[in-house]
Amino acid sequence: MRYAHGGGLSAKERERRERLRLQAVKLFAQGVSPEVARRFRITRMSASR
């Protein structure tokens, strides 16, 4: 389920989450998808999304 307004996060928390997403995208683009999951402590399925 998606929530309006950033899922209840503050603007600072949303900014932090977006920075992490951009870091993950850069790593994924470099072909290190298994490392993305480990580094950000998420499932491999989430990393590949």
N, C-alpha and C positions, 0 to 999 in steps of 0.2 A: 504494500500500500504506500502511496506517495502522499506526503504531507505538504501543505502550502507553506510558504515562507521558510524554506530551508529545513524542514523537519524539526522545528522547535529549537534550532541552534541560533546562537547569537551571531551577529555579523562577523565577529572575530573568529568564532569557531568555523563558520562557513568559509572564511578566507583560508584558514589553516587546512581545511578539508580539500579545498580546491588546489592549493599548493601541492599537497600530497598526491592528488590525482595527476597533476601535470608532471611531477617527478616520475610517477609510475608509467605514464604514457611515453616519456622519453626513454626509459629503460626498456619498455616493451618494444618500442620502435627499433632499438638496438639489438633485439633478438634475445633478450635475457628474461623471458617470461617466467620461468620457474623461480628465478631470483626475485622477481617483482613480488610474487606471492609470499616468499619467505621474509623479505625485507619489510613489507608493509603488514605482515601478519594477517593475510587474508587467504581465502581459498584460491586454488589455481583457477577454478571456474570464474570467480570474481575478477581475478587478474586478467583473464582472457577476454572478459567483457569490455 
